[in-house]
Amino acid sequence: MANNNIKLLAPDVHRGLAELVSQRLGLPLTDCVLKRDPTGEVTFSIGESVRDQDIFIITQIGSGIVNDRVLELLIMINASKTASARRITAIIPNFPYARQDRKDKSRAPITAKLMADMLTTAGCDHVITMDLHASQIQGFFDVPVDNLYAEPSVVRYIKENVNFDESIIISPDAGGAKRAASLADRLDLNFALIHKERARANEVSRMVLVGDVTDKVCIIVDDMADTCGTLAKAAEILLDNRAKSVIAIVTHGVLSGNAIKNINNSRLTKVVCTNTVPFEEKMKECPKLDVIDVSGVLAEAIRRLHNGESISYLFKHYPL
């Protein structure tokens, strides 16, 4: 691949995914200097010319200091813009504030829309993300947004690591039923869901299984794992209904708060997350964690976007 007009940029923290993408494309990460002074302010500079270049900024934003990572991304975009880059694409696999996509109460902000406005104002020309919590977030932008899917990578992982002939796909709530049904169709498996039933107002909801999981390997699929409390409770419900074992596969392993403790103390056999969010340190504390590498999908998306090819192929297929 000619590399005279592609530049890959990454912040100085959580560079793991960017380095994997760089290796797959055979292109080095561009030299950048990002410094933080004692007051917390950030200074950033690019170590080489990016004039008329195609810029791809790869960032992993997860639990922890999310706002700092967001501001650093905005500064990097703006620096590229003022350096006369031809096009700037922000690759944000886990889109921050995606759960704040609507006004759920009076005087509440729609922060996902604010994120879109800030990215475009900074100078972003294109956004690539993965498994948006709410697909309508794409409509918040005035620039193109490609929402990639982890499903092809998940299908590949299940076929290689799980005895899927005796498996069943589980949705942990009604909202994820479409995602679970799609995956079940791809694998030609049955699917069941766990319904949160509330008997009356202000009463703690109970979880009800809809479907038969007897002697099945249950694969819970979801877009995000935060504190993992729901996954732990779902595993209890499934095993109490005579399931053989329970595996959880999620796209974004935020794993905040007591997540590691909840996983270790749960009856889950394994929790599998993609590397859209950095959690390498947490894997040392939790032997149940496993990872699905999505760098191949992102690298192929970069190649196709740069060459003017269709990205929709990646919605259903894992890159060769």
C-alpha positions in Angstrom: 0.0 0.0 0.0 1.3 3.4 -0.9 1.8 5.4 2.3 2.6 8.8 1.0 -0.9 10.2 1.9 -2.0 8.2 4.9 -1.1 9.2 8.4 -2.1 7.2 11.5 -2.2 9.2 14.7 -2.8 8.0 18.3 -2.6 9.6 21.8 0.2 8.7 24.2 -2.1 6.5 26.4 -4.0 3.4 25.4 -2.1 2.9 22.2 -2.6 -0.9 22.0 -5.4 -0.9 19.4 -3.7 1.8 17.3 -0.4 -0.2 17.2 -2.3 -3.4 16.1 -4.0 -1.4 13.3 -0.6 0.0 12.3 0.9 -3.4 12.1 -1.9 -4.8 10.0 -1.7 -1.9 7.5 2.1 -2.0 7.5 2.2 1.8 8.3 4.0 3.4 11.2 2.2 5.6 13.7 3.0 9.3 13.1 5.4 10.9 15.6 3.4 13.1 17.9 4.2 14.9 21.2 1.4 15.3 23.8 2.3 16.9 27.1 0.4 17.8 30.2 1.5 20.7 32.3 1.1 20.8 36.1 -2.3 22.6 35.8 -3.6 19.7 33.6 -3.6 21.6 30.3 -2.5 19.7 27.2 -0.1 20.8 24.5 0.1 18.8 21.3 2.2 18.8 18.2 2.7 16.6 15.2 6.3 15.7 14.4 6.1 15.8 10.6 4.1 17.4 7.8 0.5 16.3 7.3 -0.3 18.9 4.6 -2.8 17.3 2.1 -2.6 14.0 3.9 -5.4 11.5 4.8 -5.4 11.5 8.6 -6.8 8.7 10.8 -6.8 9.3 14.5 -7.3 6.1 16.5 -8.3 6.4 20.1 -9.6 4.0 22.8 -12.0 5.7 25.2 -13.3 3.6 28.1 -13.7 3.8 31.8 -11.6 6.2 33.8 -10.8 9.7 32.7 -13.1 9.8 29.7 -13.3 13.6 29.5 -9.5 14.0 29.3 -9.4 11.5 26.4 -12.2 13.3 24.6 -10.5 16.7 24.9 -7.2 15.2 23.8 -8.9 13.8 20.7 -10.5 17.2 19.9 -7.0 18.9 20.2 -5.5 16.3 17.9 -8.2 16.8 15.3 -7.9 20.6 15.5 -4.1 20.4 15.2 -4.4 18.3 12.1 -7.0 20.7 10.6 -4.8 23.7 11.2 -1.9 21.8 9.7 -3.8 21.6 6.4 -4.7 17.9 6.4 -6.8 16.9 3.4 -9.3 14.7 5.4 -9.5 13.9 9.1 -11.2 10.7 10.2 -11.7 10.0 13.9 -11.8 6.3 14.7 -13.7 6.0 18.0 -14.7 2.4 18.5 -16.4 3.0 21.8 -18.3 6.3 21.3 -18.3 8.3 24.6 -21.6 9.5 26.0 -23.5 7.1 23.7 -26.0 6.3 26.4 -27.0 10.0 26.7 -28.8 10.0 23.3 -32.1 11.4 24.3 -33.9 13.6 26.9 -35.0 11.0 29.5 -36.1 13.7 32.0 -36.7 17.4 32.2 -33.7 19.7 31.8 -31.4 16.8 30.8 -28.8 17.3 28.0 -28.5 15.2 24.9 -24.7 14.8 25.4 -24.2 12.5 22.5 -25.4 15.3 20.2 -22.9 17.7 22.0 -20.1 15.2 21.3 -21.0 15.2 17.6 -21.1 19.0 17.5 -17.7 19.2 19.2 -16.0 16.7 16.8 -17.3 18.5 13.7 -16.4 21.9 15.1 -12.9 20.7 15.9 -12.5 19.8 12.2 -13.5 16.1 11.9 -14.5 15.1 8.4 -15.5 11.5 9.0 -16.2 9.2 12.0 -15.8 5.5 12.3 -17.2 3.8 15.4 -18.4 0.3 16.3 -21.7 -1.0 17.7 -23.2 2.4 18.7 -25.5 2.1 21.7 -28.2 3.9 19.8 -27.9 3.9 16.0 -29.7 7.3 15.7 -26.5 8.9 17.0 -25.3 8.8 13.4 -28.0 11.4 12.6 -26.5 13.8 15.1 -23.5 14.4 12.8 -23.3 16.7 9.7 -20.4 14.5 8.5 -20.4 10.8 7.4 -20.4 8.2 10.1 -19.6 4.5 9.6 -21.0 2.3 12.4 -19.1 -1.0 12.1 -20.4 -4.1 13.7 -18.6 -6.6 16.0 -20.9 -9.4 14.9 -18.6 -10.9 12.2 -15.8 -11.0 14.7 -18.1 -12.5 17.4 -19.3 -15.2 14.9 -15.7 -16.1 14.1 -14.8 -16.3 17.9 -17.8 -18.5 18.7 -17.0 -20.9 15.8 -13.4 -21.2 16.9 -13.7 -21.3 20.7 -17.2 -22.5 21.6 -19.1 -25.8 20.9 -21.8 -23.8 19.2 -23.7 -27.0 18.1 -25.1 -27.2 21.7 -25.3 -23.5 22.3 -28.1 -20.9 22.5 -27.9 -17.1 22.1 -29.3 -15.1 25.0 -30.3 -11.5 25.2 -30.0 -10.0 28.7 -32.9 -7.6 28.1 -35.7 -6.9 25.6 -33.7 -4.0 24.1 -31.0 -6.4 22.9 -33.3 -8.9 21.3 -32.7 -7.7 17.8 -28.9 -8.1 18.2 -29.2 -11.6 19.7 -31.7 -12.7 17.1 -29.4 -11.5 14.3 -26.4 -13.4 15.8 -28.6 -16.5 16.3 -29.6 -16.4 12.6 -26.0 -16.2 11.5 -25.1 -19.2 13.5 -28.4 -21.1 12.9 -29.0 -21.3 16.6 -32.1 -20.8 18.8 -32.3 -17.7 21.0 -33.9 -16.8 24.3 -34.2 -13.6 26.3 -34.3 -12.5 29.9 -37.2 -10.1 30.6 -37.1 -7.7 33.5 -40.5 -7.8 35.0 -41.8 -5.2 37.4 -44.9 -6.2 39.4 -45.8 -2.7 40.6 -44.3 0.8 40.9 -41.2 1.2 43.2 -40.9 -2.6 43.5 -37.6 -4.3 42.6 -37.9 -6.0 39.2 -37.3 -9.7 38.8 -35.7 -11.4 35.9 -37.8 -13.9 33.9 -36.3 -16.3 31.3 -38.3 -16.6 28.1 -37.1 -19.8 26.4 -35.6 -23.2 27.1 -31.9 -23.5 28.0 -31.8 -27.0 29.4 -28.3 -28.6 28.9 -27.3 -25.7 26.6 -24.2 -23.6 26.6 -25.7 -20.1 26.9 -24.0 -17.2 25.1 -25.2 -13.9 26.4 -24.6 -11.1 23.9 -24.7 -7.4 24.6 -23.2 -4.1 23.4 -21.6 -3.0 26.7 -20.5 -4.4 30.0 -20.2 -1.8 32.7 -20.4 -3.1 36.3 -21.5 -6.5 35.0 -24.2 -6.8 37.7 -26.8 -7.7 35.1 -24.6 -10.3 33.5 -24.0 -11.9 36.8 -27.7 -12.0 37.6 -28.5 -13.4 34.1 -26.0 -16.2 34.7 -27.8 -17.1 37.9 -31.1 -17.2 36.2 -29.8 -19.4 33.3 -28.0 -21.9 35.5 -31.0 -22.1 37.8 -32.9 -23.1 34.7 -30.5 -26.1 34.1 -28.2 -24.5 31.6 -24.8 -26.3 31.2 -22.7 -23.2 31.3 -22.9 -19.4 30.6 -20.5 -17.2 28.5 -21.0 -13.5 28.0 -19.7 -11.8 24.9 -19.9 -8.0 24.8 -18.5 -5.4 22.3 -17.4 -2.7 24.8 -15.9 -4.0 28.0 -16.0 -0.8 30.1 -15.7 -2.8 33.3 -16.1 0.1 35.7 -16.7 0.1 39.5 -16.9 -3.5 41.0 -17.0 -5.2 37.6 -14.0 -7.4 38.2 -15.2 -8.4 41.6 -18.7 -9.1 40.2 -17.2 -11.3 37.4 -14.9 -13.2 39.7 -17.8 -13.9 42.2 -20.3 -14.8 39.5 -21.2 -18.2 37.9 -20.1 -17.0 34.5 -17.6 -19.3 32.8 -16.1 -16.5 30.7 -16.6 -12.9 29.8 -15.3 -12.0 26.3 -14.9 -8.4 25.2 -13.5 -6.8 22.1 -10.5 -4.5 22.4 -12.4 -1.3 21.6 -11.8 -0.4 25.2 -8.5 -0.9 26.9 -8.7 -3.5 29.7 -5.3 -5.3 29.6 -4.6 -4.5 33.3 -8.0 -5.9 34.4 -7.3 -9.2 32.6 -4.5 -9.8 35.1 -7.0 -9.5 37.9 -9.7 -11.7 36.3 -8.9 -15.1 34.7 -12.4 -15.2 33.3 -11.8 -12.3 30.8 -10.9 -13.0 27.2 -10.5 -10.7 24.2 -11.6 -10.5 20.6 -9.3 -8.4 18.4 -11.1 -6.0 16.1 -8.0 -4.3 14.7 -8.4 -6.2 11.5 -11.9 -4.8 10.9 -10.7 -1.2 11.6 -7.6 -1.6 9.5 -9.7 -2.8 6.5 -12.1 0.0 7.1 -9.2 2.5 6.9 -7.9 0.9 3.7 -11.3 0.9 2.0 -12.1 4.4 3.0 -8.8 5.7 1.8 -9.1 3.9 -1.5 -12.8 5.0 -2.0 -14.2 1.5 -1.7 -17.4 0.4 0.0 -17.3 -0.3 3.7 -20.6 -2.1 3.9 -18.9 -5.4 3.1 -17.5 -5.3 6.7 -21.0 -5.2 8.2 -21.5 -8.9 7.5 -18.0 -10.3 6.7 -14.8 -10.6 8.7 -11.9 -9.2 6.6 -9.6 -11.8 5.0 
